[in-house]
Structure formats: C-alpha cells, structure tokens
Amino acid sequence: MVRITALMDNKLSEHKALIAEHGLSLYIEHNDHRFLFDCGAGPNPQRNAYRLGIDLKDLDAVILSHSHYDHASGFRDLADAGLGSRDLYTGPNFFEPKYARSGVRLTDLSAGFDPDFLAQRGICHHTVEGLKEIFPGVWLVSGFPRTHEFEQIPNRFVRRTAQGFREDDFSDEICMAVQVDGGLAVLVGCSHPGILNMMTQVRRLLGQPIRAVYGGTHLVEADGARIDATIRALRQMGLETLGLSHCSGDAAECALQAFPDVTGCHLCVGDTIFYD
C-alpha cells in the first residue's frame, strides 16, 4: 500500500480547517514505512498533519528535496517539536547559502539551519550521491545530467561559495521514487534542474516506467511549447498521472486537457493519492 498526502501546498483543498501557504510538504506511507518529503516553510505542515490525524513522530526518514526555505525551513520547527526522524536525507552541498538576486539586492532563500543544529539534536545527516535505496522499494536520486537543453535554470538563483557568488546549478536537489504496481511514482520538490532531466535520470538508473509524478515541476515560468514538449516526453516514459503542486503553474494544469490519456490533478493541502 502507498499513500501520499499533501501537508502543504500553495492551494487549499475542500478541507477549510487546514492552512495553505507558499511551500510543499508530502507525507508518504509505503507499506510499513512512513516518510516526510519536504517540510514547507514553517510549522504549518505540522498543524495540518494534526488536523488530518497524521502522527509525525518517529518517522522512518525525512527527505528535503533542496535547501530553499519553502521546502526546508520547516524542518527546524519539526525537529524542535520533537517530531520527524533521526535520519535526514539531502543532496550534496545542501548547506551552501542560497539567494535570489535582483540587481544589487540579494534575498536569502536558505533553509535556516546548519550541521551544528542537527548535531545538537542528535539527527544523522545522510548525503545522497547518485542512487540510494533507503528502504525496499524506496529510492532517492541526485545528480541530474542536463539532457534537455530547453530546461534552463533562471540566472536570478545564486549560491554563495568560497569563491564568491555563483549561479545555482541546484546540485543539492534530489527526488524520491517509490515502487507502485507497474512502475514508479516519483516525488519532486521544485525540479530546478529540469523535470525531464530528472525523470530521464530516474528512468535510466531504475529501468522502470514512471507511472506518476507528484510535486513541484517549476513549469510556472515555462511557455506553452515547453510545457507541451514536457508532457509528451513524460508520456513516453510511461506517465499516467501528473499531480502538479506548488511551483507548477496554472498553464501546465490547463495544458493537460490536451492529453486525455494522462490523468492530471493538483495536490492541494489535505489531498491524498492511494495505491493499493
């Protein structure tokens, strides 16, 4: 059994007692294991979990897709509340400070905690390099070759390195693949390296059809031609369901109407996907 529940998204579902805000957090049950993929920007995913009757204590793992605040800052609140897991998984260079640049102005987009924060709370930090199976049928993937040239990262995103500010290549971004009947369901945070670049690598490493993708695809800034090309390429990988959230954009959801063989949805706060 697999169950995926949105604890945070930009949009509210029919459950009006929940809180929606800019960010993403997905709760996953896979057989006997429980995971949190991204933690949103603050404590509200915890509040939503409480309203939904979901216990976030003693999870098997917490996975942070990348270190931007709207996906990772909520981990600090989670840990300080004594919730989550003693095992945290991220990609490489997770603690490198990240900024959005606008002229001479820089806005800090980082997670807001460092390795000392984890050490003080007894949390074991695992860095994902390539493919890592953390439990049977549950994989994390990092390192996405740029195989689709039209998937470009906006140059406003920068990181601060020992050599100064550099354009962010999002080498810290990871995704999560879970085994479902007939292939994989893949969870993504923001897909900054490019959703097709990421899914191409997942397909290459795991050799299975990608039946579903859930999360942020960062198509919010893409034009119609790129969105159309993206959906067509995902179909060729086996895509049956595309659950768009957070940074995916309304245009991508509208474009799905032209693909009757792909089931589209928006995972709003409180929405759930089941696989038997």
N, C-alpha and C positions, 0 to 999 in steps of 0.2 A: 504494500500500500504506500502511495505517495500522496501527500497533501501539501499544497503551497498556499500560504495565506499572506496577504499584504497587510503588514502592520503600519506601514507609512507609504504614502504617495501624495502627489500634488492635489489629487481629486478625492472627494468624499463619495462614498457609496450610499446606498439606501439606509445604512446604519448611521443615523444622525447623532448618536451619542459619542461617536468617535471623532478624532481630531485629524484633519488633513493639513499638511504644510509641505513646503518645498523639500523633497528628500525621498529616500527609498529605504525600506526595510522589509525583508521577506522571511517568514518563518516556514521552515521545511520539516516535515516528518517523512522519513524514508525508512520503511519497515520499523525497526525498534529504535532508530536513532533520530535525534532532534537537533536542528541547526538553526542558526540565525545568519542570514546573508544580508549584510549591511545593517546599520543601526540608526539611520536617519541623523538628524542634526542635533537632537537633544533628548529629553526624557519622554516625549510624547508617544513614541512606539511602545514604551513600557505601559503607559496609561491605556493605550488601545488594546494591548495584549490582556490587561486586567479585565477590561470590559468584555472581551471576547472569551474569557475563561481560559486563556493560554498561560501556562506556567513557564516563565523564562529562567527558572533556577535550574542549575545542573544540566545545562545543555551539553551535547557531545562536542560541539565546536562553534565558535563564532568566526565568520569569514567576512573580511572587509574588501570589497571589490577594488577600491583605491582610496587614497587618503584625502579626498575633498571632503569638506566639513559636512555636506548634506548626506553623506553616506557613512562617515566615520566618527564624527564628533559625538554622536550619541553613545558610542562605546564607553566613553568616560562616565557618563551618567549610569549606564548599565553596570559597570564594574563597581562604582561607588555605592550602588544599591545592593551589592552582593549577589547580582544576577549574572546570567550569561554562562561562561565556561572558563575553565583554567587554561584552555587551549585557544589561542588566537592565530588565525592564518591570514597572511597578507602576501603581496608580491614584493619583489626586490625594491630597495630604495624608498620604502614606504614613509620613512621619517624625514625625507628630504622636503624642506619647506616649499609650498606651492602658492602661487599668486596668479591673480588676473591683472593684466597690465592694460592701462588706458592712458596713453601719453606718458607723463612723468609719474602718474599715480599708480600705486600697486595695492591690491586688496588681498590680504592673507586668506587663502581658502583651505588651509591645512587642518588636520584632524584635531589639533589642540592637546595632544599628549605625546609623550616620548617614551623611550625604553625604561627610564627610571620609574615612570608611573606604573608600568607593567611589573617591574621587579618588586616594587613596594607592595604590590597586591598579589604577588605570587602567581602571576599569569605567565604562561610559557608562550613565547612568540615563535611561530614557525614561518619561515620564508619559503614561498612556493617558487621553485625553479623548474619551468617546463611542466611536466605532467606529474601529479601526485594523487594517488588513491588514498583517501583518508579513512574510508570505511568501504566494505564491499559494495560496489555499485555507486560509489560517490567519489567524484574526481574534481580536483582543482587544476586549472590550466593557467599558465602565464607565458609571456614571450610570444608575441604575435607578429610574424613577418608581414611586411607591407606588400601584399599581393594584389591589391586593388588600388590603383593609382588615384582614383577619384575620391577615395576616403582620406581626406586631409584633416589634420588637427588644427583648429584655429590658432593663429600665432599669438593671440592675447594670453594664452595659457603659458606660464613660465614657471621654472623651478630655480631655487637658489642653490648653487653648488659651490664647492671650494674654489672653483674658477670663475665664480660670478653667476649672473643670471643667464639661463639658457632656455630655449624653447622646450616646453614639456613634451617628451615623447611618450609619457604615460607607461613607462616600463614597469610601474608598480601595479598596473591593472591586471586583475585576474577574473576568471569566471568559474562557475560551478556547474558541473554536468552530473545529472542523476539518471540512473537506469530506470527506464519505464518499458512497458511492453512494446517491443518492436523497434527500440532505439533509445534516443536520449532526449531528456528535457534539459535545456541549458538556461541558467540564470545569469543575467548580466546586470551590472550596476549602471554604468553610463556609456560603455562601449566607445570610449575616447579613441582607442587605436583603430576603430572602424569595425562595425558589426560583422561585415563579411570577412575581413582579415581574421577576426576572432573565430568565427564559425568554421572558416576554412582550416584553421589550425586544429580546432577541436575534432573536426571530421578526420583530418589526417592522422592525429595521434590515437584516436579511439576507434576509427574504422567502422563507425555505425551511423545510420541515418539520424539526422537531427529532426526529431518529430515536432519539437516545440521550443520556442524561445520566449522567456518571460523577463521583463525588466526594462531598463532604460537603453534605448538604441541610439540616442543622440542624433536622431534624424530631424530634430526640431529646426535645424538651420539648413537642411538639405532641400534642393529644388525637386520638382516633380520627376525629372528624368532620373535623378539619383535614387529617389525613393522607389520608382518603378523597377529600376535595374536591381536594387537590393532585394526586393520581394521575389523577383524572378529567380535570382541566384539562390536564395534560400529555399525556394520550392525545389530546385534541382538537388538540394542536399537532403530532401525528404520532408521539408517543413509541412506540417498540417495545421498547426496552431501558432499564432503570433500574438502574445499577450503584451501589449505596449503599455509602458508606465513612464512616469517621471519626465524624462527629457526627450521623449519620442516625438511629441508634437501632434497636433490635430491633423495636419496634412497627411501624415503617414497612416493614421487611422482611416481617413477618408479614402486613401488610395487602395486600401484592402477591399473596397467594394468591387473593384475591377478583377478580383481574384476569388471567384466563388469556391474554388477548391481549397482555400486557406481560411480557417476559422479565425477571425480577429476579435479581440476584446481589449478592454482597458482594465487592468487590475487596480481598482480603486481601494482605498482603505477599507479593510474588512472583507474584501472579496477573496474567494478560495477556489482553487483548482484541485480536483480529485483525480487520481489514477488508481484503479483497483489492482 
